[in-house]
Amino acid sequence: MSWNTLSPLLAQAGYCVFTTTYGSEGLGPIGAAAPVQDSAAQIGSFIDQVEATTGAKKLTW
């Protein structure tokens, strides 16, 4: 199952759903190809954005 399928189902169930592709290094939807330090920085920024948008203090992965 992909996020394209799962995201609408979770949203209909009342969950707030965010996804990201990190470390793509220009490869489009293919992620996790960048050095770990770069990917970690991207994930950190993504988490900050989700927390700011939702007001959540904790995210569930």
N, C-alpha and C positions, 0 to 999 in steps of 0.2 A: 504494500500500500504506500502511496506517495503522499507528500504534504498537500498536493493538489486535491487529493481525495479526502484526506483526513481533516484538514483545516476546516472546511465547511461543516463537517459533522460535529467537531468539537465546538465550533462557534454556535451551532444550533443548540448544543447542550449547555450553553451559557459560559463557555470558557473564552478567555481572551487569548487569541493565537497570534504569535509572531514567528517568523522564520527568517533565516539569513543564510547566505552562502559566504563563507569566509575563506580567505587564502586562495582565491581563484587565479590570481596573477594573470588576469586577462584571458582566462580560459572559458569565460562565460559561466554556465551553470556548474562547471566542474570545480569543486572546492577542495580544501585541505591540501593544496599543492605548494603553498608558500612556506617559508621557514616558520617554525613554531613561534618565534618571538613576534613575527608580523601577524600571524593568525591570532595570537593571544591578545594583541593590541586591538585588532578588529573586533574580536568577541567582547572585549571589555567595553569598547565604545557602543556596541550593540546592546549590551546589558544596561549601560547607562541610559540609552535612549528609551528602552522598554520601561525601566523604572521611572523615568521622568514622565513618560506618556501615561502610565497607569497609576503612578503613586505607590506601586508595590515596593515593599521592603525586602521581599524574597521572591525569587523566581524558581519555578519547578522545571526541571529539564527532563 
